Amino acid sequence: MSECCKTGFRWTGTPEGKETKVAGLDAYVSGSNKDAAILIVHDIFGWTFTNARVLADHYAKEADVTVYLVDFFGGELVTPDMMEDPEKAKDFNVGAFLGRHNKAARGPEIFAAAKALKNELGYKKLGAIGFCYGGWAVFQLGAKGNNLVDAISTAHPSLLEKSEIDAVGVPVQILSPEIDPLYTEELKAHSNQVIPTLGLEYDYQYFPALRHGFATRGDPNNAVQKKGLERAKNAVVYWFAQHLH
């Protein structure tokens, strides 16, 4: 995973939700809708990252859904200071971290969380959004025949494979920055060639001048990044408001 995954501006703000359990996993939940929910599959900074919780609050209020941000790293926390502090950064091995949290290890937990929201908590409509690391996961959740989610969204996905794009079977939204070594030009082209042939609603949003990580770690003090943050948030809200109500 590129170094660009490991940096970013930390947003201010106090998350308004609460902590709970989903499928036996720790989770942050925001909102009170009993019929429609969104599952967030987080990036490398995990379920405690303030930015992700603030986004969950926005989605809950503005799309009128209940949002679950579940811990899919088994309690292991990666915090921004681990990247910003040179002494801590040199001791953090991204490759080893991803090895511990590979698709085979974490995929079953992600599916279990989605099933719990549908079958145990009884949500009639369920969406899933994945940031960076979570991008591959929402494509797997939305694969043909799974009947787990009603729509998916992803921003700057990583670890995504062409076969996962080919297999998708629900409406898809992709938030794609111009500069992204992980969601490569080849993967962008493949998405835009294949998905329109699948008979699915498809919303591909391109963000010029922005980089991988912009939707969760952009700097609101930078005018271009702030515009991208707001546009991305609004696009996700509108997408799920359409598909979950």
C-alpha positions as CSV (number, residue, x, y, z in Angstrom):
1,M,0.0,0.0,0.0
2,S,1.3,3.4,-1.0
3,E,2.7,5.9,1.5
4,C,-0.2,8.2,0.5
5,C,-2.6,6.0,2.5
6,K,-0.7,6.8,5.7
7,T,-1.0,10.6,5.7
8,G,-3.8,13.1,6.0
9,F,-5.4,15.9,7.9
10,R,-7.2,15.1,11.1
11,W,-10.6,16.8,11.2
12,T,-11.9,18.5,14.3
13,G,-15.3,17.8,15.7
14,T,-16.9,15.5,18.3
15,P,-18.7,12.4,16.9
16,E,-22.3,12.3,18.1
17,G,-23.0,8.5,18.0
18,K,-22.3,5.7,20.4
19,E,-20.4,2.5,20.6
20,T,-22.0,-0.9,20.3
21,K,-21.5,-4.4,18.9
22,V,-22.3,-5.9,15.5
23,A,-21.7,-9.6,14.9
24,G,-19.6,-9.6,18.1
25,L,-17.4,-6.8,16.8
26,D,-16.9,-3.3,18.2
27,A,-18.8,-0.7,16.2
28,Y,-19.6,3.0,16.2
29,V,-23.3,3.7,15.3
30,S,-25.0,7.0,14.4
31,G,-28.6,7.6,13.5
32,S,-32.0,6.1,14.5
33,N,-33.6,4.8,11.3
34,K,-34.9,1.3,11.9
35,D,-35.4,0.4,8.2
36,A,-32.3,1.7,6.3
37,A,-28.6,1.4,7.2
38,I,-25.2,1.9,5.8
39,L,-22.1,-0.2,6.7
40,I,-18.8,1.6,6.5
41,V,-15.7,-0.5,5.8
42,H,-12.9,1.8,7.0
43,D,-9.5,2.7,5.7
44,I,-6.2,2.0,7.5
45,F,-7.1,4.3,10.4
46,G,-9.9,2.0,11.4
47,W,-13.2,2.4,13.3
48,T,-11.9,5.0,15.9
49,F,-10.7,7.6,13.4
50,T,-12.5,10.8,14.1
51,N,-12.9,11.7,10.4
52,A,-14.7,8.4,9.7
53,R,-17.0,8.9,12.7
54,V,-17.8,12.5,11.6
55,L,-18.7,11.2,8.1
56,A,-20.9,8.6,9.7
57,D,-22.8,11.3,11.5
58,H,-23.2,13.3,8.3
59,Y,-24.5,10.3,6.4
60,A,-26.9,9.4,9.2
61,K,-28.5,12.9,9.4
62,E,-28.4,13.8,5.7
63,A,-29.5,10.5,4.2
64,D,-31.8,9.6,7.1
65,V,-30.1,6.2,7.8
66,T,-28.4,4.4,10.6
67,V,-24.7,4.1,10.0
68,Y,-22.4,1.4,11.4
69,L,-18.6,1.8,11.4
70,V,-17.4,-1.6,12.5
71,D,-13.9,-2.6,13.7
72,F,-12.5,-4.9,11.0
73,F,-8.9,-4.8,12.3
74,G,-9.4,-7.1,15.3
75,G,-8.8,-4.3,17.9
76,E,-5.5,-3.2,16.3
77,L,-5.4,0.5,16.0
78,V,-3.5,2.7,13.6
79,T,-3.6,6.3,14.5
80,P,-2.4,9.4,12.6
81,D,0.4,10.1,15.1
82,M,1.9,6.7,14.2
83,M,2.5,8.2,10.7
84,E,3.4,11.7,11.7
85,D,5.9,10.9,14.5
86,P,9.1,9.7,12.7
87,E,10.0,7.4,15.6
88,K,6.6,5.7,15.5
89,A,6.4,5.7,11.7
90,K,9.7,3.8,11.3
91,D,8.3,1.0,13.5
92,F,5.1,0.6,11.5
93,N,5.2,-2.0,8.7
94,V,2.3,-1.4,6.4
95,G,2.9,-4.7,4.5
96,A,2.9,-6.7,7.7
97,F,-0.3,-4.9,8.8
98,L,-2.1,-5.8,5.6
99,G,-0.8,-9.3,5.9
100,R,-2.6,-9.6,9.3
101,H,-5.7,-8.1,7.9
102,N,-5.9,-9.6,4.4
103,K,-9.1,-10.5,2.5
104,A,-9.2,-14.1,3.8
105,A,-8.8,-13.0,7.4
106,R,-11.2,-10.1,7.4
107,G,-13.7,-10.9,4.6
108,P,-15.7,-13.3,6.8
109,E,-16.1,-10.6,9.5
110,I,-17.3,-8.0,7.0
111,F,-19.8,-10.4,5.6
112,A,-20.9,-11.4,9.1
113,A,-21.5,-7.7,10.0
114,A,-23.6,-7.2,6.8
115,K,-25.6,-10.3,7.6
116,A,-26.2,-9.2,11.1
117,L,-27.5,-5.9,10.0
118,K,-29.9,-7.6,7.6
119,N,-31.0,-10.7,9.5
120,E,-30.5,-9.9,13.2
121,L,-31.2,-6.1,13.3
122,G,-33.7,-6.4,10.6
123,Y,-32.8,-3.5,8.3
124,K,-34.9,-3.7,5.1
125,K,-32.4,-1.7,3.1
126,L,-28.6,-1.8,3.5
127,G,-25.9,0.1,1.7
128,A,-22.1,-0.3,2.1
129,I,-19.3,2.2,1.5
130,G,-15.6,1.4,1.6
131,F,-12.7,3.9,1.8
132,C,-9.3,2.8,0.6
133,Y,-8.8,-0.6,2.3
134,G,-12.6,-1.0,2.4
135,G,-13.0,-0.7,-1.4
136,W,-12.5,-4.3,-2.3
137,A,-14.9,-5.3,0.5
138,V,-17.9,-3.4,-0.7
139,F,-17.5,-4.9,-4.2
140,Q,-17.5,-8.3,-2.7
141,L,-20.5,-7.6,-0.6
142,G,-22.3,-6.3,-3.7
143,A,-21.4,-9.3,-5.9
144,K,-24.1,-11.0,-7.9
145,G,-26.1,-13.5,-5.9
146,N,-25.1,-12.3,-2.4
147,N,-28.4,-10.4,-1.8
148,L,-26.8,-8.6,1.1
149,V,-26.6,-4.9,0.1
150,D,-28.8,-2.7,-2.1
151,A,-26.1,-0.4,-3.3
152,I,-22.4,0.3,-2.8
153,S,-20.1,3.3,-2.9
154,T,-16.3,3.5,-2.7
155,A,-13.8,6.3,-2.5
156,H,-10.2,5.7,-3.7
157,P,-10.4,1.9,-3.3
158,S,-7.3,-0.1,-2.8
159,L,-6.6,-3.9,-3.1
160,L,-9.5,-4.0,-5.7
161,E,-9.2,-6.6,-8.4
162,K,-10.7,-6.7,-11.9
163,S,-12.6,-9.9,-11.0
164,E,-14.3,-8.1,-8.1
165,I,-15.4,-5.3,-10.5
166,D,-16.7,-7.8,-13.0
167,A,-18.8,-9.6,-10.4
168,V,-20.7,-6.7,-9.0
169,G,-24.5,-7.0,-9.1
170,V,-25.9,-3.9,-7.3
171,P,-25.8,-0.1,-8.1
172,V,-22.2,1.2,-7.9
173,Q,-20.8,4.6,-7.0
174,I,-17.1,5.3,-7.4
175,L,-15.4,8.5,-6.1
176,S,-12.2,8.7,-8.0
177,P,-9.3,11.2,-7.5
178,E,-7.1,12.2,-10.4
179,I,-3.9,11.0,-8.6
180,D,-4.2,7.5,-7.2
181,P,-1.5,4.9,-7.4
182,L,-3.8,2.3,-5.9
183,Y,-7.0,2.8,-7.9
184,T,-4.8,2.9,-11.1
185,E,-5.6,4.3,-14.5
186,E,-6.0,0.7,-15.6
187,L,-8.5,-0.1,-12.9
188,K,-10.4,3.2,-13.6
189,A,-10.6,2.3,-17.3
190,H,-11.7,-1.3,-16.5
191,S,-14.5,0.0,-14.2
192,N,-15.7,2.4,-16.9
193,Q,-15.6,-0.3,-19.6
194,V,-17.3,-3.1,-17.6
195,I,-19.8,-1.7,-15.2
196,P,-21.9,0.1,-17.8
197,T,-22.4,-3.3,-19.5
198,L,-23.8,-4.9,-16.4
199,G,-27.3,-3.3,-16.4
200,L,-26.6,-1.5,-13.2
201,E,-27.0,2.1,-12.1
202,Y,-23.5,3.6,-12.1
203,D,-22.2,6.9,-10.7
204,Y,-18.6,7.5,-11.5
205,Q,-17.4,10.8,-10.0
206,Y,-14.0,12.2,-11.0
207,F,-12.1,14.7,-8.7
208,P,-9.4,16.5,-10.6
209,A,-6.2,17.6,-8.8
210,L,-7.1,15.5,-5.8
211,R,-5.2,12.5,-4.4
212,H,-5.8,9.1,-2.9
213,G,-7.4,9.6,0.5
214,F,-9.1,12.9,-0.2
215,A,-12.6,11.8,0.8
216,T,-11.6,10.9,4.4
217,R,-8.3,12.8,5.0
218,G,-8.6,15.9,2.9
219,D,-7.6,19.3,4.5
220,P,-10.7,21.5,5.0
221,N,-8.3,24.5,5.2
222,N,-7.3,24.0,1.6
223,A,-10.0,25.3,-0.8
224,V,-9.6,22.6,-3.5
225,Q,-9.6,19.8,-0.9
226,K,-12.5,21.3,1.0
227,K,-14.6,21.4,-2.2
228,G,-13.7,17.8,-2.9
229,L,-14.6,16.7,0.7
230,E,-18.0,18.4,0.4
231,R,-18.7,17.2,-3.0
232,A,-17.8,13.6,-2.1
233,K,-19.9,13.7,1.1
234,N,-22.9,15.2,-0.8
235,A,-22.6,12.6,-3.6
236,V,-22.6,9.7,-1.1
237,V,-25.6,11.2,0.8
238,Y,-27.6,11.6,-2.5
239,W,-26.6,8.1,-3.7
240,F,-27.8,6.3,-0.6
241,A,-30.9,8.5,-0.2
242,Q,-31.9,7.3,-3.7
243,H,-31.2,3.7,-3.1
244,L,-32.2,3.1,0.5
245,H,-35.6,4.9,0.6
